[in-house]
Amino acid sequence: MIFNAFPDVNREVALTVADGDLVFVLNQVTGTQQNEYFGIPASGAPIDYASADIFQVQDGVITDLWDIADYVTLFTQLGVMGGQ
C-alpha cells in the first residue's frame, strides 16, 4: 500500500541491532504522497517519519515481523491530524 501511495518512498536505515534471534532496524522514511493512502486523497505532500522493524529469524528464515511507525507525524504531514 505504501509503495502505491508514495511511489518515490525511501527507507534509509539509521541503525541495526541484533540480539539472539531478533534483529531491530530503525529507518527514516521519506517520500511524496502521489496516490490515496488509507482513504486520504493524494496531496502531493512530502513525508519524513521514523519507522522500526523487528524481525525474528530462525535458521536464516524470517519467522515473525513487527513494524512500528510514527503515524502521528505521518498523518500530521498529510494534513489529517493537528500539529504535534
C-alpha positions in Angstrom: 0.0 0.0 0.0 2.8 2.5 0.9 4.6 1.9 -2.4 1.4 2.8 -4.4 0.7 5.9 -2.3 4.3 7.0 -2.2 6.0 5.7 -5.4 9.2 7.5 -4.5 9.3 6.1 -0.9 12.8 5.7 0.5 13.7 3.9 3.7 17.1 4.8 4.9 18.5 2.5 7.6 19.7 4.5 10.6 20.5 1.7 13.0 20.6 -2.1 13.0 20.9 -4.2 16.2 20.9 -7.9 16.5 20.3 -9.8 19.8 19.9 -13.6 19.6 17.2 -14.4 17.1 15.9 -10.8 16.9 17.0 -8.0 14.6 15.9 -4.4 15.1 16.1 -2.0 12.2 15.4 1.8 12.7 14.5 3.6 9.4 13.9 7.1 8.3 11.1 7.1 5.7 10.7 9.8 3.1 8.6 10.3 0.0 5.8 12.2 -1.6 2.1 11.2 -1.5 1.0 10.8 -5.1 -1.9 8.4 -4.6 -4.6 7.6 -2.0 -3.4 6.2 1.3 -5.8 4.8 3.9 -8.6 6.8 2.3 -6.5 10.0 2.3 -6.6 11.6 -1.2 -3.3 12.3 -2.9 -2.0 15.6 -1.6 1.5 15.9 -3.1 2.7 16.3 0.5 6.2 15.3 1.4 6.6 12.8 4.3 9.5 12.2 6.6 9.0 10.0 9.7 10.7 7.2 11.7 9.8 3.6 11.5 11.2 0.5 13.2 11.1 -3.1 12.1 11.8 -6.1 14.4 12.5 -9.4 12.7 12.6 -12.8 14.4 15.0 -15.0 12.5 15.3 -18.8 12.9 17.6 -20.9 10.8 18.1 -18.0 8.4 14.4 -17.5 7.8 12.3 -14.6 9.0 9.5 -16.2 11.1 7.9 -13.0 12.5 7.9 -9.3 11.7 6.7 -6.3 13.8 6.5 -2.9 12.2 6.3 0.2 14.4 5.9 3.6 12.7 5.4 7.2 13.9 1.9 7.5 12.4 1.2 10.8 14.3 4.0 12.5 12.4 3.0 10.9 9.1 -0.7 11.8 9.4 0.1 15.3 10.5 2.3 15.8 7.4 -0.6 14.5 5.3 -2.9 17.1 6.9 -5.3 14.8 8.6 -4.1 15.4 12.2 -3.4 18.5 14.2 0.2 19.7 14.8 2.4 17.9 17.4 
